[in-house]
C-alpha cells in the first residue's frame, strides 16, 4: 500500500509517498481502508519538528474509512463499520491500524469525507466552546481565523450557545463567509487595530474570551481586547510560538486567565471522545453545521496541501484522498 513517510524533519518537501507493507491490526485495533485523511496544523508541527517524533514516521492524525479487519480482542467494532478518528498517527495512508476504542462510528447520513473533515476540528470547536470556556448567552467571544477549519465551526458552536461573536479574518471574502455563519461583527485583523475595534464594538468593556489560533503575532493584542478577569484561550500557533511572558502581565491587563489547551486532554476518555464527536456528527447529519472542504488532494499532493494550509489563503478543510 501507499503511505506518506518522512525520514527527517523540515519543509513540506520531506513528505514522500512510499510503498510499504499493509499494517496488521494488533489485538485491540481495527484495520481501516482510509477514505479520507484530514490535513491539520499539528501535522506541520510534526513534520518540522516543533512536536518531535521518532523518525522515520508516518504523518496525519485524523481520518475516516471502513473497517476491513478487527483485532482478536475487539468486540464493539465489525468489518464494514464506518469509523472516524482524530489521534492515530500515520493517517496519511491507504490503510491504517487504529486503536478500536479511539474510533467513533460515523452515522449513515454523514459521508466519510465529511467525517474526516469534521472529527478533529469539530471536536476541537466543541471542547473550546463547551469546556475550556463554556460560553453562555451573556458572553462575547473574539474568534481569530474565523474562516478556517476550526474557526468556522467554533463560530457556529458559539452562536448555538447564544454568545455574541466578533470574528477576525484576513480578507473581505472571508468576512462575507463568516457573516453567513452568524458572526455578529467581523474584523479584518491585518488591516485595523484589533484592540481599538473591539473596544468600540464592546463599548469599551472588552470581550469575555479570546480564542486565538494565530499565536505570536496576535498574542499581545489578544490580551488587550479582554475585559478584566477575561480568558485568553491560545489553541494554535500559526504565526509561531509565543515568547515566554511574565505572569505579572496578566495582572496588568486585568487579572486575566490564560490557557493553552490540547485536544488530548479533552477527549482523554472514550466516553468524552464519543460525546464530542457524536455531537458533531449528529449536527452534520441534521444539516445544522456548515462544513466547508476547501480542497482535496491525492497522497502525492500532501506537500502542496500543507503549503496551502500554512499560507493563510484557505477557507475550510483540506483533505487527502488516498485512493486518488
N, C-alpha and C positions, 0 to 999 in steps of 0.2 A: 504494500500500500504506500501512498504518498503522504508525507508529513513535512511540516516546516521544522527545521532544526537550526540551532546556532552553535557554532564552535567557539566563538569568542564574543565579548560584548562590543558594542559600537553602534554605528548608524544603521539605518534600515537595510543597507547593503549586506549586512551579516546574515539576513534571513535567507535561507536556502531551502528549496524543495528537494527532499531526498526520498529514495525508495528504501523503506525499512520493513522489517518483519511485522505483521499484524500483532497487536498485543493480545495476550491470553488473559482473560479476567481471573483475578485472584478469587478466593472463596467468598469474599464479601463484596465483590464487584459485579458490574454488568458491562458487557461489551456493546458499544453503540455504533451504528452506522451514522456518521455525523452528517446531518442535512445542512447545517449552517453553524459557523462559529462567530461569536461577536469579537469585534476589534475594540479594545479599550486602552485607556492611558496606562493602566497597570502593565499591559503588555510591553509598552515602550519603556517603562521603568525597568522591567526585567531585561529587555534587550540591551539597554545602555548601561546596566549595572547599578543604577540607583538602588534597586532592590536586588541584591546579589543572589544568584542561583548557582548550583553546581553545574559545571559545563562538561561536555555538551548537553544540551537540553532541548526539549520542545518548548513551544510558547502557546499562549492562549489559555484563558481560564474558563471561558463561557461557551456554551453551545447547546444544541438541541438535535435530537435524532431519534432513531428507532432501535430498540434493544434487539440484538441478534444472538446474544448468548448471555447466560447468567452463571455466576459462581455457585459452588456447591452449597454455600450457607445462605444464599439469598432466597427468601420465600415471598417477599412482598413485591417483586418485580418479575415480569414474564417476558418471554420472547414476543416481540410485536408491540410492547408498550412504547408509547411516545413520551419521551422524557426530556427534561432540560436540567442544566446545572450551571453553577457560577464560580466554582472554586476547584476545578480539576485541571492542573497544569498539563499542557500538551493537546489542547483542544483544536489547534490548527492542524487537523489531520483528517484523513478519510474515515478512520475508525479510532475509537478512544475507549479505554477501560476506565470506568468511573466508579467510585465507591457508591454502592447502591443506596445507602442512607443519605447521600448528598444529592440525589436526584429528586426531581419534582415531576409528577405526572402532568402532561400537557392535555388540557381538555380538547375534545374533538372540534370545538368551534374555533380553536386557535391554531393557525398554521405553524409548522415547525420553524420556519424562518422568523415569524413574528415572535415566537417564544424565545428564540436565540437572541433576537434584538432587544427583548424586554427583561429577561430574567435578572441580569446583574444590575442594569441601570434602573429598572423599575423597582427592584428590591432596595436599591440604594435610596431612591427618591422616597420610598415608603419609610425606611428607618429614619431618614433625616427629618421628615415631616411628622412622624408619629412618635418617635422615641428620643432622638438626640435633642430636639427642641420640639415638644408636642404642640403643634400650632392650634390656636383657637380663633374664634371669630373676632376677638378684640385685639389680635396681633397684626402687626405689619412686618412683612418679610422682604428683604432685599436679596434677589437671586442673581448671581453672576452667571455668565454663559447660558442665559436662559433659553437660547435656541439650540443648545447642544443636546446630546443624548440624554443625560441625567436632567439637565435644566428644563427641557420641555416637560418631562414627566413630573418634576418637582413643582413647577408652576401649577400643573393640573391638580396634584395632590393638595397643594396649599389652598387652592381655591375650593376644592371639595371639603376642606376643613374650615372654610369660611374666612380665611385670612385675607388681608389686603396684600397684594403682591406688587412690588416695584421690581421690574425686570431689567437687568443690564445686558445689552447686546452690543455688537460691534458695527452693524450696518443697518441701514434703513429697511432693507429687505427682511432682515431677521426681526426687526421691530414689528413689521406687519404680521409676521408669523406668530410671535408670542402674544400679540394683542388678540389674535384669533383663538388662542388657548385660554384667554380670560385674564391676562395680566392687566392690572388696573392702571399702571403707569409704566412707560418704557424709557430707559435712559441709555443713550449712546455713550457708553462709558469711556471710549477712547477720545471723544470729542469735547467733553464737558468736565467740569469739576464735579465729580460724583457726590462728594460730601455736601457741596453747596446745593446741588439739585435735590438731594434727599432732605436737607434742611427745609428747602422751600416746599417740597411735597408733603412734609410731615409737620408743618407749622413750627419748625424749629425743635421738635421733640426727638427726632431720630427714630430709628426702627428698633423693633424688639429683637430681631435676629438677622444676621447676615449669613447666607450660605455662599461661601467663597471657594470656588474650584480653580481659581486662577493662580493664587499663591503670592509669590514675591512681588509682582507688580501692583497688586491691589491691597495687600495686607494693611498697610498704614492707613489708607483711605477707608478701608472697612472699619477699622477701629473708630475713625472719626464720624462714621454715619450712625453709630449706635446710641441709643438712649442710655442714661445711667442704669446700670445693672443689666444691660443687654448682653446678648450672647453672640460671639463670633464662632461660626462653625466652618473650619477650614477642612474641606474634604478632597482637595486636589491641589496640584502644583504645576499647572500647565505652563506657567511662565518661569518656573524654577523654584527651588527650595527657599523657604522663608529663613532669613537670618535669625539667629538667637535674639531673644528680647529680654529686657529687664522686666520682671513681673510687676515692678512699680508702675510700668506703663499702663497696665490695666487699671490701677488705682487712678492714675492721672486722667484717664478718659471716662471715669465714672464707675469704678468698681465693677468692671466688665468681667464676663465669663468667656473663657477661650477653650475650645475643644478641637481635637484632631481625630475624628472617628475613623475607624476601619470597618469595613463590612463584616469581616470575620467575627468581630465581637458582637455583632447584631444578628447573626444567623448561626451562632455557635451550636445551638441545639437543633435537632431535626424538626422539632415542633415549631420553633421560631422561623426556620427556613421555610417550612410548609405554609405557615401563616402568611408571611410576607409575599412569597412568590405566588401562592394560590390566590391571594387578594388581587395581585396584578393581573394574573391570567383571567380571573373572573370578570374584572372590569374590561379587559380587552375583548373577551367573548361577548360582553354586553354592548360593545361599541362605545363604552364610556370613557375610554382613554384614547387620545390621538397620538399614535405612534408613527414616526416617520423613519423609513430606511433611506438614507441619503444615497448610498451606493453599495453595489455588490461586486465582489472580485473573486476570481479563482485563487487557488493556493499560490500560483505564480505571481499573483498581484498583491501578496502580503506586504511587501516593502512599499508599494505605492499606497496601499491602504493606510499604513502607519504614517507615511509622509503627509497624506491628506488629513489624517486625524490631527496631527500636531500643527498644521498650517493655520488653523483658526478659520478656515473657509467653509467648513461643513456645517450642515444643519440637520441633526438627526443621527441615526445609527449607521455604522459601517459594518458590513458582513463579509465573511469569507465563505464561499460555497465550494467545498472540497470536490464535488463532482464535476465542476466546470473544467 
